[in-house]
Amino acid sequence: MKSILIITALIIIFSALVISQNKNAVLNYSGKEKPDISADGGLIPVVGVHNYQVLRANRTHPELADSFGYTYNHAPMLAFWNGKFYLEYLSGPVRESQAPCHTLLCTSADGANWSMPRVVFPALTLKDSTQTIAHQRMGFYIAPNGKLLILSYYGINPNPLNGKGIGRAVREVKSDGTLGSIYFISFNASAGWNKNNIPYLFYTNSTDSGFVAACDSLLNNRLMTQQWWDEEHLYNKNFPVSGQAFDYYHLKNDDVVGMWKEGLASISKDEGNTWQKQQKMQNIMWNNAKYFGQQTKDGKYALVYCLNNPWRNPLGIIVSDDGINYHDMAIVHGELPDQRYYGWLTKNMGPQYVRGIIEGNGNPPGNFMWVAYSVNKEDIWVSQIPVPVKSTYSKNIDDNFNAAISINDLNTWNIYNPLWAKIGLKKISEGNNCLKLTDSDPYDYARAVRVFPESANLEISFDLMPCQNDYGRLEIEILIDNGKRPVRIWLADDGFIYTLDGWMTTKIQKYIPDKWMKFDMKINKRFVLTIDSTVIDLGKGKGGNFAVPVKSFSRISFRTGKYRYRGKGGLDLKNADDKLQTAVFYLDNVKVNIVGK
């Protein structure tokens, strides 16, 4: 254990030296924000970001997940085509680089609700009984003729990157949802594979001329095929530059910015045919968990990556006016639940391996940036990030949810939405909606957060209705910028409301199921709590004391579970595959007024 801690410390020191000493960086970050590994990442979130769980791994009830019960799920890729989101990911039984490993596909009309995964590239058993291991650094390609191609690499045990794999497979995703036949678009001749012995036909054998033309176009697209380096570089010497997990975007002058693992970046002035010398990014954390950048719909740029190393948490974002100089760091996904399934040393914790919709692979409606990633290498998530990317809010809040059709419309609310702890809208009466928070997950929770103008002097009110009082939990917290929680109120499963006065837990009163309650708070040097017009006696009428020192507050959080600093990993957790009885809470009429503004 001591040696592991020493190695970890050396990695952190080395990373810090690398990012601070590079004076010739292609990309650099000039902000002063410093993240940590807590549940909020030690920073304010992007205002209005929504985290949606696509897949919750389940070993013993596979019908609730992927039909296989596989608990290693990782490396998602994302595209938008023909009015739908398409998400491809790798899946294996327990751990990384374990055969059999196949590739699955999910689709969604809105990015929030996803289809059951289906296998698009099945694992193969070869003549020598070897099973294949799927891998991909590239998932989709929308060809100039409009066809959508999906791709995956067939690697060979024990490592898909060992230069001994079969090659890269491709098939068409058709507009009616059906899939074309599987072909190979490249193969590993040095390992003895050729057009006559590969498990599927070579793509030129297809009778669909449009499909062949789409594949030809892909093969002639240097930027797209540069993503193949990881699997093919040991036998394919036709790559102009080396590096893992290549991603790219164009600048306004048509130069191409390329990014790789380990914080490397470069510039190409000829569409990826040649590259300047790779440089370490400056003040941008070195990591092996991928970077994703793009030009956003407001004409600016955004870079999403893991803000800590070697811990892959939180997933953050920085923004830029020119695609080179970045600033304003904020959180995209800070939550880190417990890892539910053991998976050897390479089953890293955290939201990681981020990929968005690369140039040419679609443009979803609305002013959003979309990214996909795995959490703990077992669950698949996407995030809807409002554009322009902001971490501050300048107005008083008066939210009643009546104008929203779905939670996608709540662009000022931060939504953390696991499949077993979902948030949605509830129609109370005609033209009257409220927010519905549910929870049946033994190891996760639903969370809704509202950022407000930073202030030390606030008036806050909201209406709340619990639907039970003998199970479930709801915690309400007023937070400061770094995520610490000076004001805490919670509805416990014993039927009582509690608060924290300084560090002293105070029982307030009972709560009744299916009955609305009105909460009012006045916050200055202390907090005064009123429930249904009754002032709660804390500190002999002086109000409650804060749990931590405070200069100002920045957001309010509603969470259906106990606070966690960050999850733990490395064990198979008890009853991880079984739902709890569903707890339900309704929230309405959330108001925050900055006093004196």
N, C-alpha and C positions, 0 to 999 in steps of 0.2 A: 504494500500500500504506500509506503514511504517513497519508494522509487517512482511510482506512478505520479505522486504529487510533485516530485522534483522535475520529472519530464514535462508535466503539464505547465509548471512554472517557467521552464526554459522556453517552451513553445510560446507562451504569452509574451515573455521578454523579447524573444526573437521577432515576433509579429510586430510589437511596438517599435522596435528599432527599424524594421523594414519600412513601416508606413511613415515614420517621422523623418527619415534621412533621404528619401528619394526626391531629388530636386528637378528631375527631368520627366516627371510623371505626365502621361497623356491625360489622365483623369485625376482630379483632386477635390478634396472636401475642405471647406474653410469654416464650417460651423463649429460651435463650441459645445454642442450637446454631447453628453456622455451617457451611454446606455448602461444598464446592468442586466442581470439575468432573472429579475423578478417577474411577477405575473403581468405587470404593466411595462416591463422593459426599462423602468426608471425614467420614462419620457411620456409626453402627451401623445395620444394616438392621432392619426390622420382623422380629421373630423368627418364622420359619416361612413367610415370604412365598415363593410360587412364581411364577416368570415362565415362561410357556409361549408359544412361538412358534406362531402360527396359520398364517401365510403367510411363506415365504421367497421373495422375488421371484427370477425366473430368466428372463433374456432369451433365451437360446439353447436351453434345454430347458423350454419352457413347460408341457409335460405334467407337470413336477414341481412346478408352482406354480399357475397360474391358467388354463392353456390358451391364453393370449394373449401371454405374454412381456412384459407391461407392468411397468415398474419404478418408476412413481410409484403408491404405495398409501398411503392416508392416511384420517384422520377416521373411525375406526371408531365404531359405535354398538352398544349391547349391551342384550339383553333375556333374560328367562327365562320360558318359557311351555310348558305341556304337557310338563313333565319334560325340557326341553332348553334349552340356551343358543343364542341367535341373535345373530349378529354381522354387521353390514352395514358396508361400507367403499367408498370411492371408488377408482377405478383408471384411470390414463391411461398413455399410451405411455412418456413420459420425464419430464415436468415438470408442475408445478402449472398449472391453468387451460389445459391443452392439449387440444384436441379430437382425436379423440373420447375422451370420458371417460364411463365407465359405472359402475353400482353393482352390487356383488356381495354374496352372502350365504353365510356358513358356519354350520354347526350343530355342536353337541357335546353329548354326554350327560353329560360329566364336567368340561368346561372345560379339560381337558388334551389331549385328542385331538379334532381338528377335521376336518370334511369338506372335500373339495375345493370351492373356491368355485364358485358358479354365478351367472350374470348374472340379476339380478332387474329391473333397469331398463336396457335396452340404449341405447347412444348412437343418436341418430337423424340421418339426413341429410335436410335440409329441401329444399324446391323450389329454393331458390337455391344449393344445394350446401353450405350451411352445416351443420357438424356440431355437435351439442349437447355441452355440458359438464355432467356431473352434479355436484351439490353437495348437502350436507345438514347442517343443524344439529340436525335431529331425525330419528331413525331408525325408532322403533317406537311403537305405541300399543296397549295392551290395553284394549279397550272394555268397558263395564259388562256387555255381553251375552256376554263371553268371547272375542270374535273378536280375532285378532292382525292388526293392520295394519302394513305396512311402507311407508315413504315415501322419496322422493327428489325433488330439484328439477332441472328441465331448464333449464339456463342456455344462453346464446348466446355464442359466441366474440366477443371474446377474454377475457371475464371473466364468470363466472356471477353476480357481484354488481353488474353494471352497470345493473340496472333494466330490461334489455331481454329477459330470459328469457321462456320460454313459461309456466311455472307449475309447480305441485307435483303430482307423480303419487303414486298410492296403489294398493296391491293387497292382497289378503288372503293370509296364510300359513295354510294349512289343517293340521289336526292330522295328516293322513297324509303331510305333507311337500310336497304339491302346492301350486301357486300359483294364485290367482285371476287374472282378467283385469286388465290395467292400465287405470286410469282417472285422470282429473285431478280433484283436490279443490279446486284454486284455479288461476286463470289470470291472465295479465297483460293486462288489457283495454287499458291505455294503449299497449301495443306492437302492438295490432291483433288480439290473440287473443280468441276468443269460443267459445261452446259449439259452434259449427258448424265451426270450422277448427282446433281443437286436435288434435294427432296421435292422441290417444285420446279416447274418449267421456268426458263429464262423469259423475261418480259417480252422479248421480241417475238416469242411464239404466240402471243395473244392475237386473236382475230379482230380485236377492237382497235381500230387505227387511232381513235381518239385517246385511248389509254396508252398506247405505245408512244404517241406524240407527247403526252403529259410526262411520261418517264424520260423521254429524250430531253425534254425541256429541263427537268430536274437535274439530269446528269450534266447539262451545260450551264447550270447555275452555280458558279464558284462559291458564293457565300452560303448557299444551302448545303452543298456537299462538304464544305469545310467542317461542318458539324459531325461528319463521319470519322474524323481523325482518331478519336479514342479507340474505336473498335478495329480500324483498318490500317493504322499507320505502320504496324509491324510487318505488313506485307504489301502495302500500297504506298509507294514513294512519291505519289503525284500530289502531295499537299504543299502549298506554298509557305505554310507556317505551321508550327507545332503548338500544342497546348490542349488541355482538357476542357470539355464543356463549353465550347465556343458559343458566344452570343454576339449579336451585332445590332447596330442601328446607324442610320444615315444622319449626318449633320446637314444644316441648311445649305452649305456649299457643296453638297453631294459627296464629301469625304465620308468614309465608313469608319466608325469606331468599333473595334473588336475587343472583346473581353474574354478572359479565361479564368479558370480556377487559380488559386494562390495569388489573387490580386493583380494579375497581369492585364495590360491593355496595350493597344497599338492603333495605328491609323493606316488605312489603305486609301489611295487616291485613284485606284483603277478597279473598283468593284471586287476586291479580294484577290486579285491575281498576284499582287505583291504587297508586302507590308513593311512598314518601318520597324525598327528594332523594338521588341516588346519592353515595356517599362512597368515597374511596380506602381500601382495607384498610390497617391499620396494622401495620408490620413483617412483612407478607406480600408476598413479592416480586412486583412488577409484571411481567407478561409477556403475550405475545400467543398463548400456547400452551394456553389454556383452564384452567379450574378445575372440579373436580368435588367436590361435597360431599354427604353423606347422613347420616341418623341410622343408627347401626349397631345390631346386634341386642342389644347390651348396654345400649341406651338412651342411649349417648353419641353423639358426632358425629365425623366424620372429614372432612378436606379434603385432596384429592390435587391436586398441581400441580407444575410445574417450579420447582425451587428456585433456579435461576440465570437471569439475563437479561443479554445476548441469547442465551447458550448454553442450549439446552434440555436440560440434563443437570445433576444427576440428577432423576428423578421421585421426589418425596418425599411425606410425609404428616405432618399435624399433627392432634391430637385435642383434643376439647373436651367438657366436661360439660354445657354449656348451649347449644352451637351458635353462640356468639358469641365467647367467650374461648378461644383455642386455645393449646396448649402441646405439649411432647414431640415434637420433630421427629425423623423417622427416614426411612430410604430404602426405597422400594418397588422401584425399578428403577434401579440405578446403572451397570450395564454399558453401555458404548458401543463397539460394534464399528465397524470401518471402514465408511464408506459405499461400497457396491460400484459404484454407477452415478451418473454425472454427471447433474445435473438443473437447471441454471441457479441463479440466486442465491437463489431461494425454496425450495430443497430443503434445509431446515434439518436440522442434525444433532440426534440425541438422541431419547429416549423422550418423546413429546409428544402433544398434542391428546387428552388423557385424557377418557374418558367411562365412567361406571359404569352401573348399572341404576337409572334415574331412578324416582322414586316412581310406583307403579302399573304398572310394567313387569316385575313378577315378583319372586319371592323364592326364590332357590336354597336347597337344603337345606344344613344344616351352619352352623356359626358362622364365616362368612366374608363378606368384602366383595370384590366382583369389579370390576375395571376393565379397560378395553380402551384401546389407544393404538397409535400407529405408532412405529417406530424408524427414524430417518433418512429418514422419508417414503418408505420402500420396503418395509419388512416390518411385519406386523401381529402384535401381541402381546396377551396378557391376563395379569393377575396375580390370584392367589388370596391374599387378605390375611386371616390369622386375626383373629378378634375374641374377646376384647378385643385391641386393637392394643398390642403391647408391644415394647420394644427391649432388654429385659434378661431374663436367665434366672437363677433362684436356686438351682438344684440341681446336684449333681454329675451327670455324664453317663455312662450305660452303655447304649449303643444297639447292638442286634444285628439290627434290622429284621425280626425273625421275626413280629411281630404285625401288620405292615402287609400289606394286600392290594394296594395300589397306592401310588405316590409321593404321591398326594393325601393319604394318611393320615400322612405324615411332617410333622406340624404344627409340629415344633420344628426342622426342617431348612430352610434356605434353598436353593431349587433354581432354577438358571438353565438353561433347557431349550430350546435351539434345535432345530429340526427335524433338522438334520444333526449334532447333538452332544447326543444325548439321554441322559437319566438314567432308570433304571428299576430294578425289583427283579429279582434273579436267584435262582431256587430252586436251592440247592446240594443239598439232600436234604430229605426229608419234615420239615416244620416248621422248616427252616433256610434263611433268606433272606440275601442280601447286597445291597449297593447296586452297580449296574452303571453305569459311566460310559463312554460311547462318544463317538467324535469322527471325523467324516469331512469337517468343514467347513474350507475353506482360510482362512477369515477370522473364525472364531468358535470357541467352545469350550463344553464343559459345565462347570458349576461347582456344587459342593455345599458349603455353609457351615453350621457349627454354632456358635451363640452359646453361651457358657458364663459362669458368674459371674465378674465382673471380678476378677483377682487377679494378683499378681506372682510367686506361688509355686505351680507346677502340676506334676502328673504326668499325662502323656498317653500313651495307647497305642492302636494300631489294627492290624488285619490288612489286608494289601494283596496283591493278585495281579495282575500285568500279564499280558496274553495275547500279548505280542510284545515284542521288545527292539531291533528294527531300524527302527522308525518309531513315530510317536506320542510323546506327552510327558505326564507328570503332575507337577504342582507342588503341594507341600504347604506351607502357610504358617500360622504362628501370628501373628495380627494384633492390633493395638491399636485403640482406639476410632475413630481417624481413618483407618483402613485401611492405615496403614503396616505394613511387613512385617519385623519384627526377626528372625524365624526362618524360614529357607527351605531346603527339601529338594526335589530334583526327580529324576525318572527321565527321562533323556534318550534320544534315538533312537540313540545309539551303544552302548546296552546297559549304561551305567554309572549309578550313583546319585551325585548330587552334593549338596553343601551349601555354604552361605555362612558362612564364619567371619569375622565382621566384614565387610569388603569383599573378602575373598580367597576365590575359588572353590576348593573342595577336592573332589577325586575320592575317593569312598569305596570303592565295590566294584562288581562286576558284578551284574546281576540276571538271573534266568532266567525265561523265559516259562512260564506255567501253573504257577507254584510260589508258594504262599502265603509271605509274609514277615511277621514280627511286628516292629512298630516300637514302641519305648518312648522317651519323652523325660522328663527331669526338667529343669524350667525354674525358675531363680531369678535370680541375677545373671548367669548364663551358661546354656547349655543343654547337657545331656549326652544323646547319642543312642546308643541300643542297637538293633541289628538282629539278630534271632534269637539273643538272649542274648549277643551280642558287643558290648562297648562300643567305640564308634568313637573312635579316638584323635584328639582335636582339642585343640590347645593343651597338649600334654604332660600329658594326663590331667585338665586343668582344665575341659574342655568348650569349646564354641564361643562366640565373642563375638557379640553381637547386631549386626545390620546398621544399626539406628537406635536412638537412646536410648529407654528404656522405663521407664514407671512401673508399668504393669499391662497384662495381655492380656485380650482379650474374646471371641475366636472363632478357630476353625480352618477353613481353606479347602482344598478339594481341587479342582484345576482342570486340565483336559486341554489346556492351551496356555500359551504364554508370557504373562507379565503385560503388561497394557497400561494406560497411564495414562488415555488416552481415544483413541478412534478418530479417523481423519482422513477428510476428505471432498473432493468436488469432482472426482473422476476416475473413469473406468471402469477397474476393477481386473482384472488378468490372471487368467484361469481362475476367475473368481468363480462360474461356473455349473456347475463340475465337481466332483464329490465326490473326496476323497482316499480312499486305502485306510483302512478303518475300524480305528481303534485302540480297544482295550477294556481296561478296568481294573475289578477287583472290590474292594470295600471292605467290611469287616465289623468288628464288635466295637470300636466307637469309644468310648473311655473318657476322661473328664477328671475328675481329682480335684483339688479345691482343698486344698492342704496346710495343715493347721492349722485348717481350718474346722470 
